[in-house]
Amino acid sequence: MLENPLSTTPVVPQCVGFIMDGNRRWAKEQNFATLDGHKAGESIFYDSAQWVKELCIPHAVYYAFSTENWQRNPAEVSYLMQLFELFLERMLGEITEVQVRVKVVGARADFSVHLQSLIERLETVSEQYTKTTIWVALSYGGRADIVSACNQAIEAGVPVNEESFGRYLQTNGMPDPDLIIRTSGEQRLSNFLPWQSVYSELFFTDTYWPAFTKEEFTRIVGQYGDRQRRRGK
């Protein structure tokens, strides 16, 4: 059994959200190409799933590609698609060592048939690993998710409350994030989980995502444990 480095912390989040920001600015400051920044960010993405597991956090959700990101330069979008494929293939090849469950939320129909197939395969082969679930938001937009959920509720023709409405969201089954971390110094959520984040504790760090470390993550989780969550009380 893993030893939890935060065993002295009174509260460990049940779900952590990551807004992985700063790949391009990190690359520019390092005099690297933009694509090198995304590649470095993909490596941290992969490693951080293990950090989550090692801290015994049951769920983590990553804002990997928003609906707005499709508006970026086509060459950059194409490269990001390649990185997503590499990430999924690496997870598939090493899932018996990584041992996390992976679930993807978002408009997966926006992606290539090959990428959709990789997503489905990884979700299937990883479903046995239930202690840590990694949620990946791909082609995800929070407002679109809410609108879709509203339409589904209307079609169902039955009244809903906050709990039942959550079952229509793409994140059904995922706890609301207790903690959301955004890297790169920006201080906004950018359409990330607007329904689910209403009581999330927010941490903004100036560190760019490719430079984010396990030590900083552990420190943030420790600071989260020291906060008092009143939830309006």
GIBEL-V229218 format. One record per residue. N is the residue number from 1. RES is the residue in one letter. SS is DSSP state (~ for helix, > for strand, _ for the rest). OMEGA is omega in degrees with one decimal (* if undefined). D_CENTER is the distance of its C-alpha to the mean C-alpha in Angstrom with 2 decimals. Layout:
N:RES:SS:OMEGA:D_CENTER ; N:RES:SS:OMEGA:D_CENTER
This chain:
1:M:_:-178.8:24.88 ; 2:L:_:172.7:22.48 ; 3:E:_:-177.0:23.82 ; 4:N:_:178.8:21.42 ; 5:P:_:-179.5:21.93 ; 6:L:_:-174.3:21.26 ; 7:S:_:178.9:23.95 ; 8:T:_:179.2:25.93 ; 9:T:_:-174.9:23.22 ; 10:P:_:-175.7:24.10 ; 11:V:_:173.5:20.65 ; 12:V:_:-178.0:17.43 ; 13:P:_:175.6:14.33 ; 14:Q:_:178.7:13.54 ; 15:C:>:178.3:9.90 ; 16:V:>:175.4:7.93 ; 17:G:>:178.4:5.40 ; 18:F:>:167.1:5.04 ; 19:I:>:-170.6:6.90 ; 20:M:_:-172.1:8.14 ; 21:D:_:172.7:11.67 ; 22:G:_:-179.7:15.11 ; 23:N:~:-175.3:15.47 ; 24:R:~:179.3:18.55 ; 25:R:~:175.9:20.18 ; 26:W:~:-179.5:19.85 ; 27:A:~:-178.9:21.55 ; 28:K:~:-179.2:24.20 ; 29:E:~:177.5:25.11 ; 30:Q:_:-175.4:25.45 ; 31:N:_:176.5:27.59 ; 32:F:_:173.0:25.34 ; 33:A:_:178.8:24.58 ; 34:T:~:-177.2:21.44 ; 35:L:~:177.0:20.43 ; 36:D:~:176.9:20.81 ; 37:G:~:178.8:18.22 ; 38:H:~:178.9:15.62 ; 39:K:~:177.7:16.91 ; 40:A:~:178.3:16.65 ; 41:G:~:177.7:13.04 ; 42:E:~:179.2:12.34 ; 43:S:~:177.8:14.29 ; 44:I:~:176.1:12.35 ; 45:F:~:-178.8:9.06 ; 46:Y:~:-177.2:11.28 ; 47:D:~:-175.0:13.06 ; 48:S:~:175.2:10.44 ; 49:A:~:176.7:9.69 ; 50:Q:~:177.2:13.38 ; 51:W:~:178.7:13.38 ; 52:V:~:179.9:11.34 ; 53:K:~:-177.2:13.88 ; 54:E:~:177.0:16.75 ; 55:L:_:176.9:16.24 ; 56:C:_:175.2:16.36 ; 57:I:_:-172.0:13.24 ; 58:P:_:-174.7:12.93 ; 59:H:>:170.6:9.34 ; 60:A:>:-179.5:5.90 ; 61:V:>:-174.8:2.79 ; 62:Y:>:175.7:1.04 ; 63:Y:>:-171.4:4.35 ; 64:A:>:-176.9:6.42 ; 65:F:>:-177.3:9.55 ; 66:S:>:176.2:11.03 ; 67:T:~:178.6:14.35 ; 68:E:~:-177.7:16.10 ; 69:N:~:177.0:15.18 ; 70:W:~:-178.0:17.75 ; 71:Q:~:179.7:20.37 ; 72:R:_:178.2:20.05 ; 73:N:_:-177.8:22.81 ; 74:P:~:179.5:23.16 ; 75:A:~:178.8:23.53 ; 76:E:~:178.5:20.23 ; 77:V:~:179.0:18.45 ; 78:S:~:179.3:20.40 ; 79:Y:~:177.9:19.38 ; 80:L:~:177.1:15.64 ; 81:M:~:177.4:16.40 ; 82:Q:~:179.4:18.28 ; 83:L:~:177.1:15.54 ; 84:F:~:177.9:13.21 ; 85:E:~:179.1:16.33 ; 86:L:~:178.6:16.98 ; 87:F:~:-178.8:13.61 ; 88:L:~:179.0:14.20 ; 89:E:~:178.2:17.84 ; 90:R:~:177.1:17.31 ; 91:M:~:179.1:15.22 ; 92:L:~:-177.2:18.01 ; 93:G:~:-174.0:20.67 ; 94:E:~:-173.0:19.50 ; 95:I:~:179.9:17.99 ; 96:T:~:175.2:21.11 ; 97:E:~:-177.9:20.53 ; 98:V:~:175.9:16.77 ; 99:Q:_:170.1:17.09 ; 100:V:_:174.6:13.61 ; 101:R:>:-179.8:12.91 ; 102:V:>:175.5:10.51 ; 103:K:>:-178.1:10.01 ; 104:V:>:176.5:9.24 ; 105:V:>:-178.0:9.52 ; 106:G:_:-176.8:11.39 ; 107:A:_:-175.6:14.85 ; 108:R:~:176.8:15.12 ; 109:A:~:177.5:18.83 ; 110:D:~:-173.8:18.28 ; 111:F:_:-180.0:17.82 ; 112:S:_:178.4:20.69 ; 113:V:~:179.7:22.22 ; 114:H:~:179.9:21.55 ; 115:L:~:177.2:17.80 ; 116:Q:~:179.1:17.81 ; 117:S:~:178.1:20.00 ; 118:L:~:179.0:17.76 ; 119:I:~:-178.1:14.85 ; 120:E:~:179.2:17.45 ; 121:R:~:-179.0:18.96 ; 122:L:~:178.1:15.94 ; 123:E:~:-178.1:15.07 ; 124:T:~:-175.0:18.78 ; 125:V:~:-177.3:19.48 ; 126:S:~:-172.7:16.59 ; 127:E:_:179.0:17.28 ; 128:Q:_:-176.4:19.84 ; 129:Y:_:-169.4:17.51 ; 130:T:_:-178.5:16.73 ; 131:K:_:179.4:16.50 ; 132:T:_:178.2:12.86 ; 133:T:>:177.4:10.36 ; 134:I:>:178.4:7.14 ; 135:W:>:-178.7:5.50 ; 136:V:>:179.3:4.83 ; 137:A:>:-177.7:5.81 ; 138:L:>:-173.5:9.00 ; 139:S:>:-176.6:11.97 ; 140:Y:>:172.5:10.51 ; 141:G:_:-175.2:12.57 ; 142:G:~:179.7:12.85 ; 143:R:~:178.4:16.61 ; 144:A:~:178.6:17.08 ; 145:D:~:-179.9:15.30 ; 146:I:~:179.2:17.74 ; 147:V:~:178.7:20.67 ; 148:S:~:179.7:20.12 ; 149:A:~:177.8:19.99 ; 150:C:~:-179.9:23.16 ; 151:N:~:177.0:24.93 ; 152:Q:~:179.1:24.23 ; 153:A:~:178.4:25.59 ; 154:I:~:179.3:28.60 ; 155:E:~:178.7:29.29 ; 156:A:~:174.4:29.23 ; 157:G:_:178.9:31.89 ; 158:V:_:178.1:31.22 ; 159:P:_:178.5:30.40 ; 160:V:_:169.7:26.95 ; 161:N:_:-176.7:25.81 ; 162:E:~:-178.1:22.46 ; 163:E:~:-177.4:21.77 ; 164:S:~:177.9:22.97 ; 165:F:~:179.3:21.28 ; 166:G:~:-179.1:17.85 ; 167:R:_:177.0:18.86 ; 168:Y:_:-179.3:19.11 ; 169:L:_:179.3:15.54 ; 170:Q:_:-178.4:13.16 ; 171:T:_:178.4:11.08 ; 172:N:_:-177.7:14.41 ; 173:G:_:177.8:14.34 ; 174:M:_:175.6:11.17 ; 175:P:_:172.8:12.48 ; 176:D:_:-178.0:12.04 ; 177:P:_:174.6:10.02 ; 178:D:_:-172.3:12.91 ; 179:L:>:174.2:11.50 ; 180:I:>:-180.0:9.40 ; 181:I:>:172.6:9.92 ; 182:R:>:178.8:10.71 ; 183:T:_:171.4:12.61 ; 184:S:_:176.4:15.78 ; 185:G:_:176.8:17.76 ; 186:E:_:-174.9:16.77 ; 187:Q:_:176.1:16.86 ; 188:R:_:-176.9:15.39 ; 189:L:_:172.4:12.39 ; 190:S:_:174.6:13.24 ; 191:N:_:179.2:12.87 ; 192:F:_:173.1:9.40 ; 193:L:_:-177.5:10.14 ; 194:P:_:177.8:13.79 ; 195:W:_:-171.3:15.18 ; 196:Q:_:-171.9:12.84 ; 197:S:_:-171.6:12.73 ; 198:V:_:178.5:16.52 ; 199:Y:_:178.9:17.08 ; 200:S:_:169.1:14.05 ; 201:E:>:-174.8:15.28 ; 202:L:>:175.8:14.26 ; 203:F:>:177.7:14.58 ; 204:F:>:179.6:15.29 ; 205:T:_:178.6:16.35 ; 206:D:_:-178.4:18.55 ; 207:T:_:174.2:17.27 ; 208:Y:_:-176.5:15.90 ; 209:W:~:-180.0:12.73 ; 210:P:~:179.3:15.13 ; 211:A:~:-179.0:17.17 ; 212:F:_:-174.4:14.66 ; 213:T:_:175.4:16.16 ; 214:K:~:-179.6:15.99 ; 215:E:~:179.0:18.85 ; 216:E:~:177.9:17.21 ; 217:F:~:179.6:14.15 ; 218:T:~:179.2:16.80 ; 219:R:~:179.6:18.84 ; 220:I:~:178.9:16.28 ; 221:V:~:176.5:15.66 ; 222:G:~:177.7:19.46 ; 223:Q:~:175.7:19.95 ; 224:Y:~:-178.9:17.77 ; 225:G:~:-179.9:20.21 ; 226:D:~:-179.3:23.07 ; 227:R:_:175.0:22.09 ; 228:Q:_:-177.7:23.86 ; 229:R:_:-174.5:21.90 ; 230:R:_:-178.9:24.61 ; 231:R:_:176.2:22.82 ; 232:G:_:-176.4:25.75 ; 233:K:_:*:28.42
